[in-house]
Amino acid sequence: MNAMKLKLITASALALALGAALGRAEPTLTVGDKAPPSPSGEWVQGEPVKAFEKGKAYLLEFWATWCGPCRASIPHLNEIYEKYKDKGLIVIGQDCWEQNDDQVAPFVKKMGDKMTYRVVLDDKRDNSKGQMAEAWMKAADRNGIPCAFLVDKQGVIAWIGHPMELKETAIEEVLAGKFDVAKAAGEYRQQAKNEEQVQTISTEITLAMQKKHWEEAMAKVDDLEKLLPTKAGASLDMLRFNILLNKGDYPAAYKLAAQVSEAHKDESLLQNELAWKIATQPGLVQRDLPLAETIATRANEAAQGNEAGILDTLARVLFMEGKKEEAVQRETKAVELTQGKEKDALQKVLDSYKRGELPAAE
């Protein structure tokens, strides 16, 4: 139904989620290069940055209001901003690939003190995809958001990647003028090589699953684990869970799902993916709905009850368990939190629950 729900966890989807660019072209912008021009679009919040000034460091994060992982990264970015704003770091939320620019200002206003750093729209006057998206994201061959660029005090790109993976030591070294850009550039090139291997192995996993060669697929996941960072562990376990589920090894699949959920209680999106998969995967002979409810409840708690997609997942699980009133209550709140086409879609789901009907999983 929305971007927060992973309907099919494949090896390729995993690689994209990890920032591994599948089928990448050679980037024209990389770590160690001089940063492209600063944002030229309309500033939604904060003092405009007309140009990157020497002596100041910048953290430029590309995001969009529709992007669940982007929203999940906002608290972390705000913590970075609050911690380093008086030490020479300027944090900019560069909106890109936005479906409706008019949604950005209300979103930022609603976030209030949870999102206090600068925010700017992309400039689409000369390019419908946005000048910043072209000059930065496309040039660096980054195909997914959120994506952050750390620019040092000399106007050179020191780091590129998912904002949640940016280490504070890197920020502090950049601010102190001690960051080794040449070393970082070499590491980034090696990462790109690893991603090529990830692409190959991901394709092999997909083919093995299509042929129902489950043991081969699991072995390939182990090969992936050797190439990817430690933080990729949860995503790899999600892939293993999907393999076990498709294999029909339900005891092992649900045992792994419970372990992953228990180990990542604060990760609302991961919890939501697990619960949605258990509730909606077609053709399951055994569907552990009590486990799905536990996981969906954790997702909702981690999101503080304010994510419509997660409430929608929880409502579906509750309805499938015969808890109609609770399902209606959760779905009602989901509708209240949304607008436009998503609101209309969730309203149809709510109407189905009120009629006592389970709608198709979309």
C-alpha positions as CSV (number, residue, x, y, z in Angstrom):
1,M,0.0,0.0,0.0
2,N,2.8,2.4,0.6
3,A,6.6,2.7,0.5
4,M,7.0,1.5,4.1
5,K,5.7,-2.0,3.3
6,L,8.2,-4.4,1.7
7,K,6.0,-6.8,-0.2
8,L,8.8,-8.9,-1.7
9,I,12.2,-9.1,0.0
10,T,14.6,-10.1,-2.7
11,A,18.3,-10.1,-2.9
12,S,18.1,-7.1,-5.3
13,A,15.9,-5.2,-3.0
14,L,18.3,-5.9,-0.2
15,A,21.2,-4.5,-2.2
16,L,19.3,-1.4,-3.0
17,A,18.3,-0.9,0.7
18,L,21.9,-1.2,1.7
19,G,22.9,1.5,-0.8
20,A,24.5,-1.0,-3.2
21,A,23.9,0.4,-6.6
22,L,22.9,-2.3,-8.9
23,G,24.0,-1.8,-12.5
24,R,25.9,1.4,-11.7
25,A,27.4,3.7,-14.3
26,E,30.8,5.2,-13.5
27,P,30.1,8.1,-11.2
28,T,31.4,11.6,-12.1
29,L,31.2,12.7,-8.5
30,T,32.9,10.9,-5.6
31,V,34.7,11.2,-2.3
32,G,37.7,13.5,-2.7
33,D,36.0,15.7,-5.4
34,K,35.2,19.3,-5.1
35,A,31.6,19.8,-4.1
36,P,29.1,20.9,-6.7
37,P,27.3,24.3,-6.2
38,S,25.2,24.8,-3.1
39,P,21.3,24.6,-3.1
40,S,19.6,27.2,-5.3
41,G,15.9,26.2,-4.6
42,E,13.4,27.8,-2.2
43,W,14.4,27.6,1.4
44,V,11.7,26.2,3.7
45,Q,13.6,26.7,6.9
46,G,16.7,28.4,8.2
47,E,19.2,30.9,6.7
48,P,19.9,30.2,3.0
49,V,23.3,28.9,2.1
50,K,24.3,30.9,-1.0
51,A,27.7,29.2,-1.4
52,F,29.8,26.7,0.5
53,E,32.2,28.9,2.5
54,K,35.8,27.8,3.3
55,G,36.2,27.3,7.0
56,K,32.8,25.8,7.4
57,A,31.7,22.1,7.0
58,Y,28.4,21.0,5.6
59,L,26.2,17.9,5.9
60,L,23.8,17.8,3.0
61,E,21.2,15.2,3.2
62,F,18.9,14.3,0.3
63,W,15.4,13.3,1.5
64,A,11.7,13.4,0.7
65,T,8.5,13.5,2.7
66,W,7.2,10.3,1.2
67,C,10.4,8.4,2.1
68,G,9.9,6.3,5.3
69,P,13.7,5.7,5.9
70,C,14.2,9.5,5.4
71,R,11.7,10.3,8.1
72,A,13.3,7.7,10.4
73,S,16.7,9.5,9.9
74,I,15.4,12.9,10.9
75,P,15.9,12.5,14.7
76,H,19.5,11.4,14.2
77,L,20.2,14.3,11.9
78,N,18.7,16.7,14.3
79,E,20.9,15.3,17.1
80,I,24.0,15.9,14.9
81,Y,22.8,19.4,14.1
82,E,22.2,20.3,17.8
83,K,25.6,18.8,18.8
84,Y,27.8,20.4,16.2
85,K,25.9,23.6,15.1
86,D,28.2,25.8,17.3
87,K,31.3,24.0,16.1
88,G,31.1,24.9,12.5
89,L,28.8,22.2,11.0
90,I,25.9,23.3,8.9
91,V,23.2,20.7,8.3
92,I,20.9,21.0,5.3
93,G,17.9,18.8,4.5
94,Q,17.9,18.9,0.7
95,D,14.5,17.8,-0.5
96,C,14.6,15.9,-3.7
97,W,12.4,13.7,-5.9
98,E,9.4,15.2,-4.1
99,Q,6.0,14.2,-5.4
100,N,4.5,17.5,-4.3
101,D,6.7,20.4,-3.1
102,D,3.7,22.0,-1.3
103,Q,3.8,19.2,1.2
104,V,7.3,20.0,2.5
105,A,6.7,23.2,4.5
106,P,3.7,21.7,6.4
107,F,5.7,18.6,7.1
108,V,8.6,20.6,8.5
109,K,6.3,22.8,10.5
110,K,4.6,19.7,12.0
111,M,8.0,18.3,13.0
112,G,8.7,21.4,15.0
113,D,11.7,21.1,17.4
114,K,12.3,17.6,16.1
115,M,13.6,19.0,12.8
116,T,15.3,22.3,13.4
117,Y,18.1,22.3,10.8
118,R,17.9,24.1,7.4
119,V,15.6,22.7,4.8
120,V,15.5,23.6,1.1
121,L,13.5,22.5,-2.0
122,D,15.2,21.4,-5.2
123,D,15.3,23.9,-8.0
124,K,13.3,22.4,-10.9
125,R,13.1,25.5,-13.1
126,D,15.5,24.1,-15.7
127,N,15.2,20.4,-14.9
128,S,12.0,18.6,-13.8
129,K,14.1,16.2,-11.7
130,G,15.8,19.0,-9.9
131,Q,19.2,20.7,-10.2
132,M,20.6,19.3,-6.9
133,A,19.3,15.8,-7.7
134,E,21.2,16.0,-11.0
135,A,24.4,17.7,-9.8
136,W,24.8,15.5,-6.7
137,M,22.7,12.3,-6.6
138,K,22.9,11.5,-10.3
139,A,26.5,12.5,-10.6
140,A,27.5,10.3,-7.7
141,D,25.2,7.6,-9.1
142,R,23.2,7.4,-5.9
143,N,19.8,5.9,-6.6
144,G,18.2,5.9,-3.2
145,I,17.4,8.2,-0.3
146,P,18.2,9.2,2.3
147,C,21.7,9.9,1.1
148,A,24.1,12.3,2.8
149,F,27.2,14.2,1.6
150,L,29.7,15.5,4.1
151,V,31.7,18.5,2.7
152,D,34.8,19.5,4.5
153,K,36.1,23.1,5.3
154,Q,37.9,23.2,1.9
155,G,34.7,22.4,-0.1
156,V,35.8,18.8,-0.8
157,I,33.4,15.9,-0.4
158,A,34.7,13.8,2.6
159,W,32.0,11.2,2.8
160,I,28.9,9.9,1.0
161,G,26.4,7.4,2.3
162,H,23.3,6.7,4.4
163,P,23.1,9.4,7.2
164,M,22.6,6.7,9.9
165,E,26.0,5.3,9.0
166,L,28.0,8.5,9.3
167,K,30.3,8.2,12.3
168,E,30.6,11.2,14.6
169,T,34.4,10.7,14.6
170,A,34.4,11.6,10.9
171,I,32.4,14.8,11.6
172,E,34.8,15.7,14.4
173,E,37.9,15.1,12.3
174,V,36.4,17.2,9.5
175,L,35.7,20.0,11.9
176,A,39.2,19.8,13.3
177,G,40.8,19.7,9.9
178,K,42.3,16.3,10.5
179,F,40.1,14.1,8.3
180,D,42.1,12.0,5.8
181,V,40.2,12.6,2.6
182,A,42.6,10.6,0.5
183,K,42.1,7.5,2.7
184,A,38.4,8.0,2.7
185,A,38.4,8.2,-1.1
186,G,40.3,4.9,-1.3
187,E,37.8,3.2,1.0
188,Y,34.9,4.5,-1.0
189,R,36.4,3.1,-4.2
190,Q,36.8,-0.3,-2.4
191,Q,33.2,-0.1,-1.3
192,A,32.2,0.4,-4.9
193,K,34.1,-2.8,-5.9
194,N,32.3,-4.7,-3.1
195,E,29.0,-3.4,-4.4
196,E,29.7,-5.0,-7.8
197,Q,30.3,-8.3,-6.0
198,V,27.1,-7.7,-4.0
199,Q,25.2,-7.3,-7.3
200,T,26.5,-10.6,-8.7
201,I,25.7,-12.5,-5.5
202,S,22.3,-10.9,-5.2
203,T,21.5,-12.0,-8.7
204,E,22.6,-15.5,-7.9
205,I,20.4,-15.6,-4.8
206,T,17.4,-14.5,-6.8
207,L,18.0,-17.2,-9.4
208,A,18.5,-19.8,-6.7
209,M,15.2,-18.8,-5.1
210,Q,13.4,-18.9,-8.4
211,K,14.7,-22.5,-8.9
212,K,13.8,-23.3,-5.3
213,H,17.4,-24.2,-4.5
214,W,17.0,-23.1,-0.9
215,E,20.3,-24.3,0.5
216,E,22.2,-22.6,-2.3
217,A,20.4,-19.4,-1.7
218,M,21.2,-19.5,2.1
219,A,24.8,-20.2,1.3
220,K,24.9,-17.2,-1.0
221,V,23.5,-15.0,1.8
222,D,26.5,-16.1,3.9
223,D,28.7,-14.9,1.1
224,L,27.0,-11.6,1.1
225,E,27.6,-11.2,4.8
226,K,31.4,-11.3,4.3
227,L,31.1,-8.3,2.0
228,L,28.7,-6.1,3.8
229,P,29.1,-3.9,6.9
230,T,28.1,-5.2,10.3
231,K,25.0,-3.0,10.3
232,A,23.7,-5.1,7.4
233,G,23.0,-8.0,9.7
234,A,19.3,-7.3,10.2
235,S,18.8,-6.9,6.4
236,L,20.6,-10.2,5.8
237,D,18.4,-11.9,8.4
238,M,15.3,-10.5,6.7
239,L,16.5,-12.1,3.5
240,R,17.1,-15.4,5.3
241,F,13.6,-15.2,6.7
242,N,12.2,-14.7,3.3
243,I,14.1,-17.8,2.0
244,L,12.8,-19.9,4.9
245,L,9.3,-18.6,4.4
246,N,9.3,-19.4,0.7
247,K,10.8,-22.8,1.4
248,G,7.9,-23.6,3.8
249,D,10.2,-24.1,6.8
250,Y,7.7,-22.2,9.0
251,P,9.2,-23.1,12.5
252,A,12.6,-21.9,11.4
253,A,11.2,-18.8,9.7
254,Y,9.1,-17.7,12.6
255,K,11.9,-18.4,15.1
256,L,14.2,-16.2,13.1
257,A,11.5,-13.5,12.8
258,A,11.1,-13.5,16.5
259,Q,14.8,-13.2,17.1
260,V,15.2,-10.3,14.6
261,S,12.3,-8.5,16.1
262,E,13.6,-8.9,19.7
263,A,17.0,-7.7,18.7
264,H,15.8,-4.6,16.9
265,K,12.9,-3.3,19.0
266,D,13.5,0.4,18.1
267,E,13.6,-0.1,14.3
268,S,10.0,0.6,13.3
269,L,10.4,0.0,9.6
270,L,12.1,-3.3,10.0
271,Q,9.5,-4.5,12.4
272,N,6.8,-3.3,10.1
273,E,8.3,-5.2,7.2
274,L,8.4,-8.4,9.2
275,A,4.8,-8.1,10.4
276,W,3.5,-7.2,6.9
277,K,5.3,-10.2,5.4
278,I,3.8,-12.6,7.9
279,A,0.3,-11.2,7.4
280,T,0.2,-10.9,3.6
281,Q,2.7,-13.4,2.0
282,P,0.5,-15.4,-0.4
283,G,0.2,-19.2,-0.1
284,L,1.4,-19.6,3.5
285,V,0.2,-22.9,5.0
286,Q,1.0,-21.7,8.5
287,R,0.6,-18.0,9.4
288,D,1.8,-17.0,12.9
289,L,-0.6,-14.1,13.5
290,P,0.1,-13.8,17.3
291,L,3.8,-13.3,16.4
292,A,2.8,-10.8,13.7
293,E,0.7,-8.9,16.2
294,T,3.7,-8.8,18.7
295,I,6.0,-7.5,16.0
296,A,3.5,-5.0,14.5
297,T,2.8,-3.7,18.1
298,R,6.6,-3.1,18.5
299,A,6.7,-1.3,15.2
300,N,3.9,1.0,16.3
301,E,5.5,1.7,19.7
302,A,8.8,2.5,18.1
303,A,7.0,4.9,15.8
304,Q,5.2,6.4,18.8
305,G,1.9,5.6,17.1
306,N,2.3,8.3,14.5
307,E,3.1,6.3,11.3
308,A,0.0,5.5,9.2
309,G,1.6,2.6,7.3
310,I,2.5,0.9,10.5
311,L,-0.9,1.4,12.0
312,D,-2.4,0.0,8.8
313,T,-0.2,-3.1,9.2
314,L,-1.2,-3.5,12.9
315,A,-4.9,-3.1,12.0
316,R,-4.7,-5.8,9.4
317,V,-3.2,-8.3,11.7
318,L,-5.7,-7.5,14.4
319,F,-8.6,-7.9,12.0
320,M,-7.2,-11.3,10.8
321,E,-7.1,-12.4,14.4
322,G,-10.8,-11.5,14.8
323,K,-10.2,-8.3,16.8
324,K,-12.4,-6.1,14.6
325,E,-13.0,-3.2,17.0
326,E,-9.3,-2.8,17.7
327,A,-8.6,-3.0,14.0
328,V,-11.1,-0.3,13.2
329,Q,-9.6,1.9,15.9
330,R,-6.0,1.6,14.6
331,E,-7.1,2.1,10.9
332,T,-9.1,5.1,11.9
333,K,-6.0,6.8,13.3
334,A,-4.1,5.8,10.2
335,V,-6.7,7.6,8.1
336,E,-6.4,10.7,10.3
337,L,-2.7,10.8,9.9
338,T,-2.8,10.9,6.1
339,Q,-4.0,13.0,3.2
340,G,-4.6,12.9,-0.5
341,K,-4.6,9.5,-2.3
342,E,-3.1,7.6,0.6
343,K,-5.9,8.9,2.8
344,D,-8.5,7.7,0.3
345,A,-6.8,4.3,0.0
346,L,-6.8,3.8,3.8
347,Q,-10.4,5.0,4.1
348,K,-11.4,2.1,1.7
349,V,-9.5,-0.3,4.0
350,L,-11.3,1.1,7.0
351,D,-14.7,0.8,5.3
352,S,-13.9,-2.9,4.6
353,Y,-13.1,-3.6,8.2
354,K,-16.3,-1.9,9.3
355,R,-18.2,-4.2,6.9
356,G,-16.4,-7.2,8.4
357,E,-14.4,-7.8,5.2
358,L,-10.6,-8.2,4.8
359,P,-9.4,-6.1,1.9
360,A,-6.8,-7.3,-0.6
361,A,-3.2,-6.5,0.4
362,E,-1.9,-3.8,-1.9
